[in-house]
Each structure stands twice: as C-alpha cells, then as structure tokens.
Amino acid sequence: MGEDQEPEPLVEGRDYYIEHGRWVFTAYFLSKRGYCCQSGCRHCPYGYRKPENPD
C-alpha cells in the first residue's frame, strides 16, 4: 500500500469479532498486520504466549 492510499476497512467476522463489548482480532488480521505485538493476543498467529504469573 502506498502512502497516498487509505487502509482497507476492517470487516467484522474476518478481521475481528466483538465479545462482551470488546474487539477480538482474528489470526487473519494479526497475520495481515505483519508483526507480533507480544500482548498475548488470543489468536496470535506467531505463537507468542504471555508468561504465566509465578505467584
């Protein structure tokens, strides 16, 4: 995508869904984004998992 092009709009059901009023991004969207944010996303296509609390 060039600098002068608008980003493609997000599509509910393909890029995200809403659960309990919160947006949950799909593996499709996260892989299309192109990088892992290391936030522990539920559908992370990069295999990242947040470390467990050692309590």
C-alpha positions in Angstrom: 0.0 0.0 0.0 1.4 3.4 -1.0 1.5 6.4 1.3 -1.5 8.0 -0.6 -3.8 5.0 -0.2 -6.4 4.6 2.5 -6.1 1.5 4.7 -8.6 -1.2 3.9 -11.6 -1.0 6.3 -11.8 -3.8 9.0 -14.5 -6.4 8.4 -16.4 -7.8 11.3 -16.1 -11.6 11.3 -13.0 -11.6 9.1 -10.7 -9.2 10.9 -12.3 -9.1 14.3 -15.4 -10.1 16.4 -16.9 -8.5 19.4 -17.1 -10.4 22.7 -18.6 -8.9 25.8 -18.3 -5.4 24.2 -14.5 -5.8 23.3 -12.9 -6.3 20.0 -11.0 -9.5 19.5 -8.7 -9.6 16.5 -8.6 -12.7 14.4 -5.5 -14.6 13.2 -6.3 -13.4 9.7 -6.0 -9.7 10.8 -3.0 -10.3 13.0 -1.0 -12.1 10.3 -2.0 -9.5 7.7 -0.7 -6.8 10.1 2.7 -8.5 9.7 4.3 -8.5 13.2 3.7 -9.7 16.7 3.0 -7.1 19.4 3.7 -9.5 22.2 0.5 -8.6 24.0 -0.7 -12.2 24.2 -3.5 -11.9 21.7 -5.9 -14.8 21.8 -5.5 -15.7 18.1 -1.8 -14.9 17.8 -0.5 -16.5 14.5 3.1 -16.0 15.6 2.8 -18.4 18.6 3.5 -15.8 21.3 2.1 -16.6 24.7 2.4 -14.4 27.7 4.5 -15.8 30.5 2.4 -17.3 33.4 2.4 -15.4 36.7 4.9 -17.2 39.0 2.8 -16.5 42.2 
